[in-house]
């Protein structure tokens, strides 16, 4: 995986939240967070925050899936917490 972060983008968006449905262990979000910290550490106002799915098998039932996968409310709450730091 290769990712280039624009210094201008990092200056405009001084926080980073990576969200995905999978648990945090060894997934793409971990690599994105690591590269963001490597490339934009000096421009970020807070550490990169990873918001992941629960450490459980992803269910096929929509109502159960909603309990496991981060939703919009959780993402917005995480962003507000980062902005408050």
C-alpha positions, 0 to 999 in steps of 0.5 A: 500500500502506498499513500502520499499525504499532501502537506497542504491537506494536512495543514487544512485537516489537522486531525485524522480519524481512520474508521473501518468495520474490521477489528484493529489488528493487522488491517488496512486502517493500521497501515493508513494510520502509520503512514499518516503519522510518518508523513504528517506528524508535525502538521497534526494537532492530535495523534491519528485515531483509529475507530474500528469494528468490535472484536467479533465476527461480523454478523449478516443481520443488519440489526446485529451488524449495527452493533459491531460496525462504527456508525456515523454517530461514533465517527462524529463523536470521535472527531469531536473528542479529537477537536476538544483535545 
